[in-house]
Amino acid sequence: MIENYNLFLLVCGIAFVFGALFPIVFKRTPISLPMLQLSFGLLMGYFWTSLTFLNPIDNGLIIEKLTEIVVLVSLVGAGIKIDTELSWRLWRPTMRLLLITMPIGIFAMAVLGYYAFGMTIGGAILLGAVLAPTDPVLASSIQVGPPNTGGEDTPRFTLTSEAGLNDGLAFPFVYLAIKIAEAYSEGQRFTGDMLWSWFTHDVLWKIGAGLLVGIVVGKVMAKLVFSKYSRETTMSQGYVVISLTLVAYGLAEYVHSYGFIAVFVAAFAFRRSESEHTYHHKLHDFAEQSEGLLMSLVLVIFGMFLGQGLQAGVELTWRVYIVSFTFLLLIRPLGGFIALSGLNLPRAEKYAISALGIRGIGTLYYLSYALNQGFFNDEDALKLWIVCSIVILASIFIHGLTAKQLLKMTPNKRREWHE
């Protein structure tokens, strides 16, 4: 790809122009920015025949690191813009989505991966784990607005908080798939002792430590930024956002916990320390613009990969389409309704929350990370990339066309509700 570097920069520049003009030119259309940029990349990949084939299996490390950065910036932005205080009553829909809807999605897709596509047990669990979490990057358009702007209704808050936390909470199941694949690659059985080790270390320790690291980093950063000495000067929002992100992520990974959880929690703890301060708005603007630029880059590359796959004649069976649409239109909405049952929420709000489980860049990160460990066979890897790519493609267009209408059906205010 290096021989086409200058042309690639031109393609990215055009994609950024789309982002700049989108609020003006496409404001009254049902088209979303991810739809536009993905379509542009797809056309470039299909007709740009001299471009080296972007094989995701061969370029897994590049995909992992690029998507990791995008997700991190998105998570810190999501944590900063949430106005809602930490309350079990207000966060109850979020917790239900995390503890009920996500496991339902993982289990259902694992079963489909095993029986419909003939994947190994490890590969099938990985399919469920990478597709279960709602993406914090592509879901930004349906999340809450900037800090302290009001109108943080229940659907937008629930989708924002779910996307912020489930990216980290999906990691235990990714590790479970990796450990199972590792055991079978070495000719061993996955034993009860291995399962207990996974539960105590990858579930209990890593989640707990990630939460603790996030709280500590967020509180300490808030003390530094909002101290009486720092208030006398103008602090660069870029330095604050990036340092908050990297310190939380780096420290969490250093103690072998989940950095994604730590980053979101650190941003939320930072915000709650001085929740009404106008500085949060500046931090949000920087994070949002950074996220938009990085998202555009990833979507164009992903689109080019899809276009090249179509041009090369990659075989897509009817099972891929059926399973993809079943997951997006049946499994996620049904899992959401089950999780939200018993809560005194309007039916329209339940449907909007359940239906808008967008899949995207987070899935690309988890998949590339797991495959880069080297324990999954090539057949499983190819099937995983094909299925996940079609699910993401379908999600971008289905949710892009329906999100605004679904959210218009819900009240634009926070409701007081109870079980």
C-alpha positions in Angstrom: 0.0 0.0 0.0 3.0 2.3 0.5 3.4 2.8 -3.3 -0.1 4.4 -3.3 0.5 6.5 -0.2 -0.2 9.9 -1.8 -3.4 8.7 -3.5 -4.5 7.2 -0.2 -4.0 10.6 1.5 -6.2 12.1 -1.2 -8.9 9.6 -0.6 -8.8 10.3 3.2 -8.9 14.0 2.5 -12.0 13.7 0.4 -13.6 11.6 3.2 -12.8 14.4 5.7 -14.4 16.9 3.3 -17.5 14.8 3.5 -17.4 15.1 7.3 -16.9 18.9 7.2 -19.8 19.5 4.7 -22.1 16.8 6.0 -24.1 19.0 8.5 -24.8 21.5 5.8 -25.3 19.4 2.6 -27.0 16.2 4.1 -28.8 17.8 7.0 -32.3 17.0 5.7 -31.5 13.6 4.3 -31.9 10.2 6.0 -28.2 9.5 5.2 -25.7 9.3 8.0 -22.1 10.3 7.8 -20.8 6.7 8.4 -23.0 5.5 5.5 -21.5 8.1 3.2 -17.9 7.5 4.1 -18.3 3.7 4.1 -19.9 3.9 0.6 -17.1 6.2 -0.6 -14.4 3.7 0.6 -16.3 0.8 -0.9 -16.4 2.4 -4.3 -12.7 3.3 -4.0 -11.8 -0.3 -3.1 -13.9 -1.8 -5.9 -12.6 0.4 -8.7 -9.1 1.2 -7.5 -7.6 -2.1 -8.9 -4.0 -1.0 -8.6 -4.3 -0.8 -4.8 -2.7 -3.7 -2.9 -5.3 -6.0 -1.4 -6.1 -5.1 2.2 -6.1 -8.5 3.7 -7.4 -8.1 7.3 -5.7 -11.4 8.4 -2.3 -10.3 7.2 -2.7 -6.7 8.5 -4.3 -7.7 11.9 -1.8 -5.7 14.0 -2.4 -2.5 12.1 -6.2 -2.9 12.4 -5.9 -3.7 16.1 -3.9 -0.6 17.0 -5.8 1.8 14.8 -9.2 0.7 16.0 -8.0 0.7 19.6 -7.1 4.4 19.4 -10.5 5.2 18.0 -12.4 3.3 20.6 -10.4 4.9 23.4 -11.1 8.4 22.3 -14.8 7.5 21.9 -14.9 6.1 25.4 -13.4 9.2 27.1 -15.8 11.4 25.1 -18.8 9.3 26.2 -17.8 9.5 29.8 -17.3 13.2 29.8 -20.6 14.1 28.2 -22.9 12.1 30.5 -24.9 14.5 32.8 -26.7 11.8 34.8 -25.4 11.2 38.3 -24.4 7.8 39.5 -27.7 6.3 40.8 -28.9 2.7 40.7 -32.4 3.9 39.8 -31.2 5.8 36.8 -28.6 3.3 35.7 -30.8 0.3 36.1 -31.7 0.0 32.3 -28.0 0.1 31.5 -27.1 -2.6 33.9 -29.9 -4.8 32.6 -28.6 -4.4 29.0 -25.1 -5.3 30.2 -26.0 -8.3 32.4 -28.9 -9.7 30.3 -28.9 -8.5 26.7 -25.2 -8.8 26.1 -25.0 -12.5 27.4 -28.1 -13.3 25.3 -26.3 -11.9 22.2 -23.1 -13.8 23.0 -24.9 -17.1 23.5 -27.1 -16.8 20.5 -24.4 -15.9 18.1 -22.1 -18.5 19.5 -24.7 -21.1 18.8 -25.3 -19.8 15.2 -21.5 -19.7 14.6 -21.1 -23.3 15.7 -24.1 -24.8 13.9 -24.6 -22.4 10.9 -21.0 -21.9 10.0 -19.3 -24.9 11.5 -16.8 -22.9 13.6 -14.9 -24.4 16.4 -16.1 -23.8 19.9 -13.5 -21.1 20.5 -14.3 -19.4 17.1 -18.1 -19.5 17.8 -17.7 -17.9 21.3 -15.4 -15.3 19.7 -18.1 -14.5 17.1 -20.6 -13.9 19.9 -18.2 -11.9 22.0 -17.1 -9.4 19.3 -20.6 -8.8 18.0 -22.4 -8.4 21.4 -21.2 -5.0 22.5 -22.8 -1.8 21.2 -20.2 0.3 19.5 -19.3 3.6 21.2 -17.9 5.1 18.0 -20.7 4.7 15.5 -23.3 5.1 18.2 -22.2 8.6 18.9 -25.0 10.1 16.8 -27.6 8.5 19.0 -25.9 9.3 22.3 -26.5 12.2 24.7 -25.4 15.7 23.7 -22.6 17.9 25.0 -22.2 18.4 28.7 -24.7 20.5 30.6 -26.9 21.1 27.5 -30.0 19.4 29.0 -32.4 17.0 27.3 -30.6 13.8 28.4 -33.5 11.5 27.8 -33.6 7.9 28.9 -32.9 6.2 25.5 -29.9 8.4 24.7 -28.4 8.1 28.2 -29.0 4.3 28.3 -27.4 3.8 24.9 -24.4 6.1 25.8 -23.7 4.4 29.1 -24.2 0.9 27.6 -21.7 1.7 24.8 -19.2 3.1 27.3 -19.2 0.0 29.6 -20.0 -3.0 27.4 -16.8 -2.6 25.3 -14.8 -3.5 28.4 -17.3 -6.1 29.7 -17.2 -8.0 26.4 -13.5 -8.6 27.0 -13.9 -11.6 29.4 -15.7 -13.5 26.7 -13.1 -12.6 24.2 -10.5 -14.0 26.5 -12.6 -17.1 27.1 -12.7 -17.8 23.4 -8.9 -17.2 23.2 -8.2 -19.6 26.1 -10.5 -22.3 24.6 -8.8 -21.9 21.2 -5.3 -22.1 22.9 -6.2 -25.3 24.7 -7.5 -27.0 21.6 -4.5 -25.8 19.5 -2.2 -27.5 22.0 -4.3 -30.8 21.9 -5.8 -30.2 25.4 -9.3 -30.1 26.7 -10.7 -27.0 28.3 -11.1 -28.1 31.9 -13.0 -26.9 34.9 -9.8 -25.5 36.5 -9.2 -23.4 33.3 -12.8 -22.1 33.6 -12.3 -21.2 37.2 -9.0 -19.4 36.4 -10.8 -17.5 33.7 -13.6 -16.4 36.0 -11.4 -15.3 38.9 -8.8 -13.5 36.8 -10.4 -12.4 33.6 -13.8 -11.6 35.1 -13.5 -10.7 38.7 -10.0 -9.3 38.9 -9.8 -7.5 35.6 -13.2 -5.9 35.8 -12.8 -4.9 39.5 -9.3 -3.5 38.9 -10.4 -1.6 35.8 -13.2 0.1 37.8 -10.8 1.0 40.6 -8.1 2.4 38.3 -10.7 4.4 36.4 -12.1 6.0 39.6 -8.6 6.8 41.0 -7.3 8.3 37.7 -10.5 10.3 37.2 -10.5 11.8 40.7 -6.8 12.6 40.7 -6.9 14.2 37.3 -9.9 16.3 38.4 -8.0 17.5 41.5 -5.1 18.6 39.2 -7.2 20.2 36.6 -9.7 21.9 38.9 -7.3 23.0 41.6 -7.2 26.6 42.6 -3.8 27.0 41.0 -4.8 25.5 37.6 -7.9 27.7 37.5 -5.7 30.7 37.1 -4.4 29.5 33.8 -5.9 28.1 30.6 -5.2 24.4 30.3 -5.1 22.8 26.9 -8.1 20.5 26.5 -6.1 18.3 24.1 -3.5 17.6 26.7 -6.1 16.9 29.3 -8.2 14.5 27.2 -5.2 12.6 25.9 -3.5 12.3 29.2 -6.7 11.2 30.9 -7.1 8.5 28.3 -3.6 7.3 28.2 -2.9 7.3 32.0 -6.1 5.4 32.7 -5.5 2.9 29.9 -1.8 2.5 30.5 -2.2 2.0 34.2 -5.1 -0.4 33.8 -3.2 -2.5 31.3 -0.1 -2.4 33.6 -2.0 -4.1 36.4 -3.5 -6.5 34.0 -7.1 -5.2 34.0 -9.4 -3.8 31.3 -8.2 -0.5 30.0 -11.5 0.2 28.2 -13.4 0.1 31.4 -10.8 2.2 33.1 -11.0 4.9 30.5 -14.7 5.3 30.5 -14.9 5.2 34.3 -12.0 7.7 34.6 -13.8 10.1 32.2 -17.1 9.7 34.1 -15.4 10.2 37.5 -13.6 13.2 36.2 -16.9 14.7 35.0 -18.7 14.1 38.2 -15.9 15.8 40.3 -16.9 19.2 38.8 -20.1 18.3 36.9 -21.2 21.8 36.2 -17.9 23.3 35.1 -17.9 24.8 31.6 -14.5 23.3 30.9 -16.1 19.9 30.2 -17.7 21.4 27.1 -14.3 22.2 25.7 -13.0 18.7 26.5 -16.1 17.2 24.8 -15.5 19.3 21.7 -11.9 18.1 21.4 -12.8 14.5 22.0 -15.7 14.6 19.5 -13.6 16.1 16.7 -10.7 13.7 17.3 -13.1 10.8 17.3 -14.8 12.0 14.0 -11.5 12.2 12.2 -10.3 8.8 13.4 -13.7 7.3 12.6 -13.6 8.7 9.1 -10.2 7.1 8.5 -11.3 3.7 9.8 -14.5 3.7 7.8 -12.8 4.6 4.5 -10.3 1.8 5.0 -13.0 -0.6 6.0 -15.0 0.3 3.0 -12.0 -0.2 0.7 -11.5 -3.6 2.2 -15.1 -4.5 1.5 -14.9 -3.1 -2.0 -11.7 -5.1 -2.8 -13.4 -8.2 -1.4 -16.4 -7.7 -3.7 -14.0 -7.0 -6.7 -12.0 -10.2 -5.9 -15.2 -12.2 -5.8 -15.2 -13.3 -2.1 -17.9 -15.9 -1.7 -20.8 -14.9 0.6 -23.3 -17.6 1.3 -27.0 -17.1 2.1 -26.2 -18.2 5.7 -24.1 -15.0 6.2 -27.0 -12.7 5.3 -29.6 -14.6 7.3 -27.5 -14.8 10.4 -26.4 -11.1 10.1 -30.0 -9.8 9.8 -31.3 -12.3 12.4 -28.8 -10.8 14.9 -29.5 -7.2 14.1 -33.3 -7.4 13.7 -34.2 -10.2 16.1 -31.6 -11.3 18.6 -30.5 -7.8 19.8 -34.1 -6.3 19.9 -35.5 -9.3 21.6 -32.6 -9.4 24.1 -33.2 -5.7 24.9 -36.9 -6.2 25.4 -36.3 -9.1 27.8 -33.8 -7.0 29.8 -36.1 -4.0 30.0 -39.2 -5.9 30.9 -40.6 -5.0 34.3 -39.4 -1.4 34.0 -42.1 1.3 33.8 -40.7 2.7 30.5 -42.9 3.6 27.5 -43.0 0.9 24.8 -41.4 3.3 22.3 -38.4 3.9 24.5 -37.9 0.1 25.1 -38.0 -0.5 21.4 -35.6 2.3 20.6 -33.1 1.2 23.2 -33.4 -2.5 22.1 -33.3 -1.8 18.4 -30.4 0.6 18.3 -27.6 -1.7 19.2 -25.1 -0.5 16.6 -22.1 -2.7 15.7 -18.9 -1.2 14.3 -15.3 -0.3 15.1 -15.2 -2.0 18.5 -16.0 -5.3 16.8 -13.1 -4.8 14.4 -10.8 -4.2 17.4 -11.9 -7.3 19.4 -11.7 -9.5 16.3 -8.2 -8.4 15.3 -7.0 -8.5 18.9 -8.2 -12.1 19.3 -6.9 -13.4 16.0 -3.5 -11.8 16.5 -3.0 -14.1 19.5 -2.4 -16.9 16.9 -4.6 -19.6 18.3 -7.5 -19.6 15.8 -7.2 -21.5 12.5 -7.4 -19.8 9.2 -10.8 -21.2 8.3 -12.4 -19.7 11.5 -10.5 -16.4 10.9 -11.9 -16.0 7.4 -15.4 -16.9 8.5 -15.2 -14.5 11.4 -14.1 -11.6 9.2 -16.8 -12.2 6.6 -19.6 -12.5 9.1 -18.5 -9.5 11.2 -18.0 -7.4 8.1 -21.5 -8.0 6.8 -23.0 -7.4 10.3 -21.2 -4.1 10.6 -22.1 -3.1 7.0 -25.7 -3.9 7.6 -25.8 -2.2 11.0 -24.4 1.1 9.6 -27.1 1.3 6.9 -30.1 -0.1 8.9 -29.4 1.9 12.0 -28.3 4.9 10.0 -31.6 5.0 8.2 -33.8 4.3 11.2 -32.1 5.9 14.3 -33.5 9.4 13.9 -37.1 8.1 13.4 -36.9 5.8 16.4 -35.6 8.5 18.7 -38.3 10.9 17.5 -40.9 8.4 18.8 -39.6 8.8 22.3 -40.1 11.7 24.8 -37.3 14.2 24.7 -37.0 14.2 28.5 -35.9 12.0 31.4 -38.8 10.0 32.8 -39.2 9.1 36.4 -39.9 5.4 36.5 -39.9 2.4 38.8 -40.3 -1.3 38.7 
